[in-house]
């Protein structure tokens, strides 16, 4: 039969693993057991390190699972946008109906502490395709290095998220340049401050643009500055 001194550390470890949100209570429990001599200081340090590294579920900004030491995280996201049209016909036959404008699932987060990633797929009928699929290296801050399939840095409206758009459709200037600002595979360097940002990269043909010969490529860059900033 295991001794009492070995059973209690196992109980504490299990408590810390299944109660990641109760970090303060877990710390107090470990300190109390160590002070009373129930567990040794060696066991105390090991259990405290295990508790810090234990994954936790965070629901404040979506559903996210993250390790206590910040080494990795996984966040699941979804975007559903449905259009509905109904008309009161007055001599003109207009078709009523619905359409799934956007239906996306995404997976993002961090790994190895210095890397961020995001993968997103569009499932809406007629436009199903891979949207985002990239990684970003963050160890050389304030410069970020992004590789993969993503939006080139061209235009604030194009770079804004679909779920943050004020209206159902973007403004007309967006569609005049939309062949330039669709997502494409490439590499980009970017940096930013409180009220400014700079980004530039080189990009190839968008995924799905089959070419019989050599594919085209191009470069894009964008700089922004807000002279009046109220955070």
Buried (B, 14 or more C-beta within 10 A) or exposed (E): EEEEEEEBBEEBBEBBEEBBEEBEEBBEBBEEBBEEEBBEEEBBEBBBEBBBEBBBEBEEEEEBBBBBEEBBBBBEBEBEBEEEEEEEEEEEEEEEEEEBBBBBBBBBBBBEEEBBBBBBBBEBEEEEEEBBBBBBBBEEEEEBBBBBBBBBBBBEEBBBEEEEEEEEEBEEEBEEEEEBBBBBBBEBBBEEEEEEBBBBBBBBBBBEEEEEEEEEEEEBBBEEEEEEEEE
